[in-house]
Amino acid sequence: MKRGKKYIEAAKLIDRATLYDPADAIALVKKSAVAKFDETIEAHIRTGCDGRHADQQIRGAVVLPHGTGKQVRVLVFAKGDKIAEAEAAGAEFVGGEELVHKIQSENWFDFDVVVATPDMMGVVGRLGRVLGPKGLMPNPKAGTVTMDVTKAVKDIKAGKIEYRLDKTNIIHVPLGKASFTEEQLSDNFQTLMGAINKAKPAALKGQYLRSITLTSTMGPGVKINPIKVM
C-alpha cells in the first residue's frame, strides 16, 4: 500500500518494535496526526477471548469523561409519554412504526445511535437485518434498551461509547480527537480500559489483553504495553 509523504514522516516518530507507556503513546499519536482535518484517535484492543463462545463475549458501554468530540445523532423508538421525554432529553429523531418504514423504504440512516424502550423492541426487531450489521441494534447490555430514555440520551450525548468484540476478537473504539489535550485523551483511555478490564470474561483462560494500538484516522499505529493497563 502506497503511503503519502506526511504519513511516512509521521511514521519516523514511532519505533514499531517498542511497546510504549500509555502517556507516551498518546503524545506520539497526537504528534503523528498531521492531516488537515481534526483526526479521530482510536484504540484497537486485541483480546485473548474467543467470541464464538457466549461466555467469552464482551459487550458494554462506558461514558468517556471528555466525550469523543463527535456530534452524535440519536434516534429513539418510543410511544406515549416517552416520546416527549426523549425529545426533551435532546434526541434528534423520535417515533415508532413510521421510522421503521422510513429506514426500510428509503434506506434512511441519518443517525449514529438507536435507543428503544422495551415495549418497542417487537417493532424494532423487524430492522434486525439492517441495523445489526451496522452495529446499531439497541441492546440492554449497552443501555440502549431502557425505559429511562432521558438517561440513555443524555449519556450518549455526554460521550457514551459502546465496545464489543468484532469477528477477529478485537475491540475498536474512538477515544477522542487529535485536538484534545493529552490529559483529556489519557482520562478517556483510562476510563475505557477500566471498563474493559472489568468486562474480562470469567471463562477466559490465558492472557486477556494481547495488544493495544492507538491510531489517528490517517496516522500510523502506536503500540501500548498491555501489562501497563491491566
Disulfide bonds with the S-S distance in Angstrom:
none
